[in-house]
C-alpha cells in the first residue's frame, strides 16, 4: 500500500486524499484477488477434481464430492489472502483475528463434512450393519466443535488455548449436567455395538416405550424404531441398557418363525378307539403306517402277557387323542410351510379348566409376517376341521346360542310332559 501511496503522491495527489485513495485501491485489489482466487478454485480446480472423481473406479471420493468437502476447502484461500495483506492496514491485528476466525470456522465445517463423508463411506460396507458408528461420529463432531469454539475464543482474546482448556476444569460439573444424555448415550452406544445387542434393521420389541418394529436409526442419544403401523418411536439409547427389550434378529437370521399355540380338547370326548374307528382312521395317509405298527406291537404285548382284551381297560390300546396327536405330528412334518431343520413338536400339557391342551410347537420356513400368519392359520383351520374325525370335541365356553338351544330343549321337554 505504501507503493500505491507513493505513486499517487508522484502524480500530484493531495497527501490526505492519497492516503484514503491508497486504502480504497488496496481494498479493491484484495477483493479482486479474492474473487479471482475463488473463481480459479471453484471453476477450474473443483471442476478438475470433479472430473477425476467421476471418471475413476472408486466410490468413496464421490461421497466426498457430495458432502462438498472440496468446495468448503476452497473458502480458505480468500481468508489466507486477506490475512497475508492485513499488515498493509492500520487495523492489522483486528483483520488478522477476523481472517483466522473465519479459517477456523471453515476448518470446523470441513471436518464436520469429512466426518459425515466417512460415515457415508462406512455405510457402504456390510460391517456397518453389525457395528454402527453414528454415535462415535457424533461424539467426534462434539469434540471438534468444542475445540473449534475454544480456538476461536483464544484467537479473539489473544490468549493461549491451553489456558482456556485448564479453566474448563471448574465447569466440568456444569458440562456433565448439560451433556448428561450425550455421555449416557455414548456409554450405551459403546456397549450396544461392542456386545452386538442391536443393529439397524433389527426387529425389536420394547412395550415400555410402545416400540414394536424395525430399528431405522442408531445415534448418540436416541434409537428410532419404525413400528408396524408406520409410526416412529424414539427411545433413549441408554434405555436399551437399563431396561429389557426383545430382539427378533435370531428369528430373522435362522429363517424360521416360531408357531406355539394350543388346541383345547374336551376331556369327556377322550376314549379308547373301537375296531371300527381304528379301521376308519387307518385310511388316513398320515396314520396308516403308525396304526399298523402300533397294532402289531399292542397285539404282541397283549399275547405275551396273556392280557384279557375283552375289556379295553386291560393291557394296551389306542386312544383317539393319542392318534390325533400323532396325526398332527406327521401332518406338520409333511407341511410345506414348516421348517424341517428346526424343532417340531406336538405335546400334551397339563389339563386345566378349559380341557386338555395339545400344543403345537414348530417353526415356519418363511419369516414374512403375512406368510407366517397364513401358514399358521391354514394349519389350525385344518386341525379344527379334522378333530371331529377322531370323535374329539374342542372346548370353548358356552355362547348365547348354546344357552338358547338349551332353553328351547327344556321348553320342548316341558311341553311334552304337559301333553
C-alpha positions as CSV (number, residue, x, y, z in Angstrom):
1,X,0.0,0.0,0.0
2,X,3.0,2.3,0.6
3,X,3.9,1.8,-3.0
4,X,0.4,2.9,-4.1
5,X,0.6,5.9,-1.8
6,X,4.0,6.9,-3.2
7,X,2.8,6.6,-6.8
8,X,-0.3,8.8,-6.0
9,X,1.9,11.4,-4.5
10,X,4.2,11.4,-7.6
11,X,1.1,12.1,-9.7
12,X,0.4,15.2,-7.6
13,X,-2.5,13.9,-5.5
14,X,-3.1,15.5,-2.1
15,X,-1.4,13.5,0.7
16,X,-4.7,13.1,2.7
17,X,-6.6,12.1,-0.4
18,X,-3.8,9.9,-1.5
19,X,-3.9,8.1,1.9
20,X,-7.6,7.3,1.7
21,X,-7.4,6.6,-2.0
22,X,-4.5,4.1,-1.5
23,X,-6.5,2.3,1.1
24,X,-9.5,2.1,-1.3
25,X,-7.3,0.9,-4.1
26,X,-5.8,-1.7,-1.8
27,X,-9.2,-3.0,-0.7
28,X,-10.4,-3.2,-4.3
29,X,-7.2,-5.0,-5.2
30,X,-7.7,-7.5,-2.4
31,X,-11.3,-8.1,-3.3
32,X,-10.4,-8.6,-6.9
33,X,-7.6,-11.0,-5.9
34,X,-10.0,-12.9,-3.6
35,X,-12.7,-13.2,-6.3
36,X,-10.1,-14.3,-8.8
37,X,-8.8,-16.9,-6.3
38,X,-12.3,-18.1,-5.6
39,X,-13.1,-18.3,-9.3
40,X,-9.9,-20.3,-10.0
41,X,-10.5,-22.8,-7.2
42,X,-14.2,-23.3,-7.9
43,X,-14.4,-23.1,-11.7
44,X,-11.1,-24.7,-12.5
45,X,-9.7,-26.7,-9.6
46,X,-13.0,-28.0,-8.3
47,X,-14.2,-28.9,-11.9
48,X,-10.9,-30.7,-12.5
49,X,-11.3,-32.6,-9.2
50,X,-14.9,-33.4,-10.1
51,X,-13.9,-34.7,-13.5
52,X,-11.3,-37.0,-11.9
53,X,-13.8,-38.2,-9.3
54,X,-16.5,-39.0,-11.8
55,X,-14.1,-40.9,-14.1
56,X,-12.4,-43.3,-11.7
57,X,-13.5,-46.7,-10.3
58,X,-13.7,-45.6,-6.7
59,X,-16.9,-44.6,-5.0
60,X,-15.7,-43.1,-1.7
61,X,-14.4,-40.0,-3.5
62,X,-17.9,-39.4,-4.9
63,X,-19.2,-39.2,-1.4
64,X,-16.5,-36.6,-0.5
65,X,-17.8,-34.6,-3.5
66,X,-21.4,-34.9,-2.5
67,X,-20.6,-33.7,1.0
68,X,-18.9,-30.6,-0.6
69,X,-15.6,-31.3,1.2
70,X,-13.6,-29.8,-1.7
71,X,-16.0,-26.8,-2.0
72,X,-15.5,-25.9,1.7
73,X,-11.8,-26.3,1.4
74,X,-11.8,-23.6,-1.4
75,X,-13.2,-21.0,1.1
76,X,-9.8,-21.0,3.0
77,X,-7.9,-19.4,0.0
78,X,-9.6,-15.9,0.2
79,X,-9.1,-15.9,4.0
80,X,-5.4,-16.6,3.6
81,X,-5.1,-13.7,1.1
82,X,-6.8,-11.3,3.5
83,X,-4.6,-12.5,6.3
84,X,-1.4,-12.0,4.1
85,X,-2.3,-8.4,3.2
86,X,-3.6,-7.4,6.7
87,X,-0.2,-5.8,7.5
88,X,-1.0,-3.2,4.9
89,X,-3.8,-1.7,7.0
90,X,-3.9,0.2,10.3
91,X,-6.2,-2.3,12.0
92,X,-3.9,-5.2,11.1
93,X,-4.5,-7.1,14.4
94,X,-8.3,-7.0,14.0
95,X,-8.2,-8.1,10.4
96,X,-5.8,-11.0,11.2
97,X,-8.0,-12.1,14.0
98,X,-11.1,-12.0,11.7
99,X,-9.3,-13.9,9.0
100,X,-8.1,-16.6,11.4
101,X,-11.6,-16.9,13.0
102,X,-13.0,-17.4,9.5
103,X,-10.4,-20.0,8.7
104,X,-11.2,-21.9,12.0
105,X,-14.9,-21.8,11.2
106,X,-14.2,-23.2,7.7
107,X,-11.9,-25.9,9.1
108,X,-14.6,-26.9,11.6
109,X,-17.2,-27.1,8.9
110,X,-14.7,-29.0,6.7
111,X,-14.0,-31.5,9.5
112,X,-17.8,-32.0,10.0
113,X,-18.2,-32.7,6.4
114,X,-15.3,-35.1,6.4
115,X,-16.9,-37.0,9.4
116,X,-20.2,-37.1,7.5
117,X,-18.5,-38.4,4.4
118,X,-16.6,-41.0,6.4
119,X,-19.8,-42.2,7.9
120,X,-21.5,-42.4,4.5
121,X,-18.5,-44.4,3.2
122,X,-18.6,-46.7,6.2
123,X,-22.3,-47.4,5.5
124,X,-21.4,-48.8,2.1
125,X,-19.7,-51.8,3.8
126,X,-21.5,-54.8,5.3
127,X,-19.9,-54.3,8.7
128,X,-21.9,-51.1,9.2
129,X,-25.0,-53.3,9.7
130,X,-23.2,-55.1,12.6
131,X,-21.2,-52.2,14.1
132,X,-22.9,-48.8,13.6
133,X,-20.6,-45.8,14.3
134,X,-23.1,-42.9,14.1
135,X,-22.8,-42.4,17.8
136,X,-19.0,-42.2,17.6
137,X,-19.2,-39.8,14.7
138,X,-21.5,-37.5,16.7
139,X,-19.0,-37.6,19.7
140,X,-16.2,-36.7,17.3
141,X,-18.3,-33.8,16.0
142,X,-18.9,-32.5,19.5
143,X,-15.2,-32.6,20.3
144,X,-14.4,-30.8,17.0
145,X,-17.0,-28.1,17.7
146,X,-15.8,-27.6,21.3
147,X,-12.2,-27.4,20.3
148,X,-13.1,-25.0,17.5
149,X,-15.0,-22.7,19.9
150,X,-12.1,-22.7,22.3
151,X,-9.7,-21.8,19.4
152,X,-11.9,-19.0,18.3
153,X,-12.2,-17.5,21.8
154,X,-8.5,-17.9,22.3
155,X,-7.8,-16.1,19.0
156,X,-10.2,-13.3,19.7
157,X,-8.9,-12.6,23.2
158,X,-5.3,-13.3,22.2
159,X,-4.7,-16.0,24.8
160,X,-3.2,-19.5,24.7
161,X,-5.9,-22.1,24.1
162,X,-4.3,-24.2,26.9
163,X,-5.2,-21.6,29.4
164,X,-8.9,-21.8,28.4
165,X,-8.7,-25.6,28.5
166,X,-7.3,-25.5,32.0
167,X,-10.2,-23.2,33.1
168,X,-12.8,-25.8,31.9
169,X,-12.0,-27.9,34.9
170,X,-14.1,-25.6,37.0
171,X,-17.0,-26.0,34.6
172,X,-16.8,-29.8,34.5
173,X,-19.8,-30.3,36.8
174,X,-21.9,-28.0,34.6
175,X,-20.7,-29.7,31.4
176,X,-21.5,-33.1,32.9
177,X,-25.0,-31.9,33.7
178,X,-25.5,-30.3,30.2
179,X,-24.1,-33.3,28.3
180,X,-25.6,-36.0,30.6
181,X,-27.7,-37.6,27.9
182,X,-24.9,-37.5,25.5
183,X,-22.5,-39.1,27.9
184,X,-25.0,-41.8,28.8
185,X,-25.7,-42.3,25.1
186,X,-22.0,-42.7,24.4
187,X,-21.6,-45.3,27.1
188,X,-24.7,-47.1,25.9
189,X,-23.6,-46.9,22.3
190,X,-20.3,-48.5,23.1
191,X,-22.0,-51.3,25.0
192,X,-24.6,-51.8,22.3
193,X,-22.1,-52.1,19.5
194,X,-19.4,-54.0,21.3
195,X,-21.9,-56.6,22.5
196,X,-23.8,-56.6,19.2
197,X,-27.1,-56.1,21.0
198,X,-28.9,-54.2,18.3
199,X,-28.3,-53.2,14.7
200,X,-30.1,-51.1,12.1
201,X,-32.7,-53.3,10.5
202,X,-33.3,-55.4,13.7
203,X,-36.9,-56.0,14.8
204,X,-37.1,-55.1,18.4
205,X,-39.9,-55.1,20.9
206,X,-40.0,-52.7,23.9
207,X,-43.5,-52.5,25.4
208,X,-42.5,-49.8,28.0
209,X,-41.9,-47.3,25.2
210,X,-44.6,-48.7,22.8
211,X,-41.9,-49.8,20.4
212,X,-42.5,-52.9,18.2
213,X,-40.9,-52.7,14.8
214,X,-37.6,-52.2,12.9
215,X,-34.7,-50.1,14.0
216,X,-34.1,-47.4,11.4
217,X,-31.5,-45.3,13.1
218,X,-28.9,-45.6,15.9
219,X,-27.5,-42.3,17.1
220,X,-25.6,-41.0,20.1
221,X,-28.7,-40.1,22.1
222,X,-31.6,-42.0,20.5
223,X,-32.7,-45.1,18.7
224,X,-35.5,-44.7,16.2
225,X,-37.9,-47.6,15.7
226,X,-40.4,-47.7,12.9
227,X,-43.4,-49.6,14.2
228,X,-45.5,-51.9,12.0
229,X,-48.2,-49.3,11.9
230,X,-45.6,-47.0,10.3
231,X,-45.4,-44.7,13.4
232,X,-41.9,-44.0,14.7
233,X,-40.9,-44.4,18.3
234,X,-37.8,-42.7,19.7
235,X,-36.1,-44.5,22.6
236,X,-33.1,-43.1,24.6
237,X,-30.0,-45.1,23.8
238,X,-29.2,-45.8,27.4
239,X,-32.8,-47.2,27.9
240,X,-31.7,-50.2,25.9
241,X,-29.0,-50.9,28.5
242,X,-31.0,-50.1,31.6
243,X,-34.3,-51.7,30.5
244,X,-35.0,-55.0,28.9
245,X,-36.1,-55.4,25.3
246,X,-36.7,-58.3,22.8
247,X,-34.6,-58.5,19.7
248,X,-36.1,-60.8,17.0
249,X,-32.8,-60.9,15.0
250,X,-32.3,-64.6,15.8
251,X,-35.6,-65.5,14.2
252,X,-34.6,-63.4,11.1
253,X,-31.2,-64.9,10.8
254,X,-32.3,-68.5,11.2
255,X,-35.1,-68.1,8.7
256,X,-37.7,-69.7,11.0
257,X,-40.6,-68.1,12.9
258,X,-42.0,-69.9,15.9
259,X,-45.5,-71.3,16.0
260,X,-46.7,-72.0,19.5
261,X,-50.4,-72.4,20.0
262,X,-52.7,-74.9,21.7
263,X,-55.9,-76.8,20.9
264,X,-58.1,-77.5,24.0
265,X,-59.7,-80.9,23.9
266,X,-62.9,-81.6,25.9
267,X,-61.7,-84.3,28.2
268,X,-65.2,-86.0,28.2
269,X,-64.6,-86.9,24.5
270,X,-61.4,-88.7,25.1
271,X,-61.8,-92.5,24.8
272,X,-60.3,-95.8,23.6
273,X,-60.7,-96.4,19.9
274,X,-63.0,-99.2,18.8
275,X,-62.1,-101.6,16.0
276,X,-64.4,-99.8,13.6
277,X,-62.9,-96.4,14.5
278,X,-59.3,-97.8,14.1
279,X,-60.2,-99.1,10.6
280,X,-61.7,-95.7,9.6
281,X,-58.7,-93.8,10.9
282,X,-56.3,-96.3,9.2
283,X,-57.4,-94.9,5.8
284,X,-55.8,-91.5,6.7
285,X,-52.4,-91.5,5.0
286,X,-50.5,-89.9,7.9
287,X,-51.8,-92.6,10.2
288,X,-51.7,-95.8,8.2
289,X,-48.1,-96.9,9.0
290,X,-48.3,-95.7,12.6
291,X,-51.6,-97.7,13.2
292,X,-50.2,-100.8,11.6
293,X,-47.0,-100.7,13.6
294,X,-48.8,-99.9,16.9
295,X,-51.4,-102.5,16.4
296,X,-48.8,-105.1,15.8
297,X,-46.8,-104.0,19.0
298,X,-50.0,-104.0,21.1
299,X,-51.1,-107.4,19.9
300,X,-47.7,-108.9,20.5
301,X,-47.6,-107.3,24.0
302,X,-51.1,-108.5,24.9
303,X,-50.4,-112.0,23.8
304,X,-47.0,-112.2,25.5
305,X,-48.5,-111.0,28.8
306,X,-51.8,-113.0,28.3
307,X,-53.9,-109.9,28.6
308,X,-57.7,-110.4,28.5
309,X,-58.7,-108.0,25.7
310,X,-62.4,-108.4,26.2
311,X,-62.1,-105.4,28.4
312,X,-60.2,-102.4,26.9
313,X,-59.0,-101.4,30.3
314,X,-56.7,-104.4,30.4
315,X,-53.4,-104.2,28.5
316,X,-52.6,-101.6,25.9
317,X,-54.9,-99.9,23.4
318,X,-55.1,-96.9,21.1
319,X,-56.9,-93.7,22.2
320,X,-58.5,-91.2,19.9
321,X,-56.4,-88.3,21.4
322,X,-53.2,-90.2,21.0
323,X,-53.9,-90.9,17.3
324,X,-54.9,-87.2,16.9
325,X,-51.6,-86.1,18.4
326,X,-49.7,-88.5,16.1
327,X,-51.6,-87.2,13.1
328,X,-50.8,-83.6,13.9
329,X,-47.1,-84.5,14.3
330,X,-47.0,-86.3,10.9
331,X,-49.1,-83.5,9.3
332,X,-46.6,-80.9,10.5
333,X,-43.6,-82.9,9.3
334,X,-45.1,-83.1,5.8
335,X,-46.4,-79.5,5.7
336,X,-44.6,-77.4,3.0
337,X,-44.6,-74.3,5.3
338,X,-42.8,-75.8,8.3
339,X,-39.1,-75.5,8.7
340,X,-37.8,-79.1,8.6
341,X,-34.4,-78.4,10.3
342,X,-35.9,-76.7,13.4
343,X,-37.8,-78.2,16.3
344,X,-41.2,-79.6,15.5
345,X,-43.1,-81.0,18.4
346,X,-46.7,-81.8,19.5
347,X,-47.0,-82.1,23.2
348,X,-49.7,-82.6,25.8
349,X,-49.8,-80.0,28.6
350,X,-51.4,-80.3,32.0
351,X,-55.2,-80.3,31.9
352,X,-57.0,-77.2,33.1
353,X,-60.5,-75.7,33.3
354,X,-60.5,-75.4,29.5
355,X,-59.8,-79.1,28.9
356,X,-56.6,-80.9,27.7
357,X,-54.2,-78.6,25.9
358,X,-52.5,-80.1,22.8
359,X,-49.7,-77.6,22.0
360,X,-48.2,-77.3,18.5
361,X,-44.5,-76.1,18.7
362,X,-42.9,-75.6,15.3
363,X,-41.2,-73.0,13.1
364,X,-42.4,-71.7,9.8
365,X,-39.9,-71.6,6.9
366,X,-40.9,-68.0,6.0
367,X,-40.4,-65.1,8.5
368,X,-42.6,-62.7,6.5
369,X,-45.4,-61.7,8.8
370,X,-48.2,-62.1,6.4
371,X,-46.9,-65.5,5.1
372,X,-46.3,-66.7,8.7
373,X,-49.8,-65.9,9.7
374,X,-51.2,-67.6,6.6
375,X,-49.2,-70.8,7.4
376,X,-50.3,-70.8,11.0
377,X,-54.0,-70.2,10.1
378,X,-54.0,-72.9,7.5
379,X,-52.6,-75.4,10.0
380,X,-55.2,-74.7,12.6
381,X,-58.1,-74.4,10.1
382,X,-57.3,-78.0,9.2
383,X,-56.9,-79.2,12.7
384,X,-60.2,-77.6,13.8
385,X,-62.0,-79.2,10.9
386,X,-60.5,-82.7,11.3
387,X,-60.8,-83.1,15.1
388,X,-64.4,-84.5,14.8
389,X,-63.0,-87.4,12.6
390,X,-61.3,-88.6,15.8
391,X,-64.6,-88.2,17.8
392,X,-63.0,-85.4,19.7
393,X,-64.7,-82.2,20.8
394,X,-62.8,-78.9,21.0
395,X,-63.5,-76.9,24.1
396,X,-65.0,-73.4,24.1
397,X,-67.0,-71.5,26.7
398,X,-70.8,-71.6,26.2
399,X,-72.2,-68.9,23.9
400,X,-75.6,-67.3,23.6
401,X,-76.6,-69.8,21.0
402,X,-75.8,-72.7,23.4
403,X,-78.0,-71.2,26.1
404,X,-80.7,-70.6,23.6
405,X,-80.6,-74.2,22.4
406,X,-80.7,-75.5,26.0
407,X,-83.6,-73.2,26.7
408,X,-85.5,-74.4,23.6
409,X,-84.8,-78.0,24.5
410,X,-86.0,-77.5,28.1
411,X,-89.2,-75.8,26.8
412,X,-89.9,-78.6,24.3
413,X,-89.5,-81.2,27.1
414,X,-91.8,-79.3,29.4
415,X,-94.5,-79.1,26.7
416,X,-94.1,-82.8,26.0
417,X,-94.6,-83.6,29.7
418,X,-97.7,-81.4,29.8
419,X,-99.3,-83.2,26.9
